[in-house]
Amino acid sequence: MDLREKLLGGASALALGAALILAPEANAQTSVQQSAAKADAATFFAQSLGGRTTCSTSQDTVANLTITITPPAGNFVYLTGLYIEGLANATGASSATVWSSTNLTGSPAWTTPFTASAAANPTNPLYLAETYPTAIKSTVAGTAVTILPQATSASAYLCAHAVGFYSPS
């Protein structure tokens, strides 16, 4: 074995030793989720149909437009998204409906204003689409959350949808 081979062998051993010293621990702690689904993935989709099959009723009642989200016992509701669709009808009336909530931290509220035209085929839809990446948590575990309009929206078709998940903490 010549000197060159000895030097290359020594340099290789030195590089390997340095790599082992500088490498992160082989048994470093890793966060592992013990379920088959993402822990904060939406597990419910609630909508305001009030027993109806479509959102095609103009000047609907507050009761039909209310969303009620009832969690399992001991669980909180985490709201990750609220979506309200609306379209004014052809009567030409304008209205603004404020939506409130019960049992959501901070008591958030939303508004759905409409400026309707007297056109036979109205073309100014409203889309309220809010997502909450960290979710809005209910105030009391095991208690239903409601999202409801404060009044019937005159001359408009409305449909509200909420998504989120439940958790005991």
N, C-alpha and C positions, 0 to 999 in steps of 0.2 A: 504494500500500500504506500503510495507516495504522499508527500507532504500536502499536496493539493487536495486529495481525498480526505485526509485527516482534518484539514481546515473546513472543508465543506460539511463534513459530518458534525464537527463541533458547532459550526454556525447553525446547522439544522436543529441540533439538540437545544441550543440556546434559544432559538426562535420558538420552538415548541414549548419550552419551559416558560417563556414570557407570555405566550398565548394562554397557557393554563392559569398563570397567576392573574392575568388581567381579565380573564373571562368571568362572566357573572356566575354565581353559584348555580350548580346544577339543580338544586332543590329549592329554588326561589319560590316564594308564595305566589300563587295565581288564584284569582277569583274564579270560581266555578259555580255556575248556576245548576241547581239540582232538579230542574224541571225541563220538560220537553218543549215548553213555550217561553217566549220572552216574558219576563216577570211583569213588565208594564205595558204589554200589548193590550189593545182594546179587547175586552171580553163582553161588552154589551153595546148594542145599537138600539137606542130608544127613539121613538118618533111620536109626533102629535097627530095621530089619526082619530083618536076618540071613538074607536069602533068602526070607523069608515075604512074603505080600502084604497082610497086615493086622496090627494090633496086638492081636489077640484071644487070645493065649496067656497063660494064667495060670501063674505060677511059671516064667517063661521063664529061659533060661540067660544068663549074663553075655556070652557070645560073641554071642548074638542081639541083645542090647540095646546092644552097643558101636557107637558112631558113629565112623567113620574118615573123615577129610577129607584127601585127598592133593592137595597143590598142584602146579601145573606146576613144572618144574625152575627153581630160582633165585627162586621166589616165596614170599612169606610168606602165611600164612593169617590173615585178619582176621575174627574171630567177632563178628557184630553182634547175634545173638540165639540164645537156647537156650530150647526149649519142651519140657517133659516133661508128658505126660498120664498119669494113672493112675486106676485104679478097683479097689477091693478086691473080691475075689470073695466068695462066700457062706459060706466056711468059718469065719469069725469070728476068724482069726488076725491079729495086729497085727505090723507090721514097719516098719523104717526102713532105707532104702537110701541110702548115701552114694555120690555120683557124683564121680569124680575125672577129671583131665585130664592128658594128656601133651603136651609141647611147646607149652604156652600160657604166656605170661609171667605170673608170679605163681602158677602152679599152682592156679587156682580149683577149688573143689569145691562141690557142691550136695547137698541132702538131700531125699528124698521120703518123708516119714513117712505111714504108713497106720494108721488105727484101724478095723479091719474089724468089721462086725456079722455075725451069723449069719443075717441076713435073706436070703430067697430072691432078692430083687432089691436089691442094695446101691445106696445113693443118695448116697454121700459121695465124689465124685470129687475128685481133686487136680489142680491145674493150676499148674505152675511156668512162668512166662513172664517171662523176663528179656531186656531189650534193652540193648545197649551202644552208645550214640550215637557214641562215639569208637572203638569196636571194641577187642577184646582181640587183640593181635598175637602170632603164634607166635614162639617163641624162636629157632628155626633155620629159615632159608629152605630150601625144597625138601624138607622133612621133614614127614611126616604128623602130623596132630593127632588124638588120640583122646579121646573122652569116654565113660566107661564106669562102670557100677555096680560097687561093690566086692563085692557079693553078689547072688544072686538074691533078689528081693523076694518073700517068702512070701505066697501068697494074694492076688496083685494082678496086674492087667493093666497093663503099662507101655509107653509109646511115646515116644521122644525124637526131637526134630528140632533141627537146627542150621542157621543161615543166616549168610552172610557173603560175603566177596570175597577175591580174591588180588591181591597187588601185589608187584613186585620190590623195593620199598623199605619 
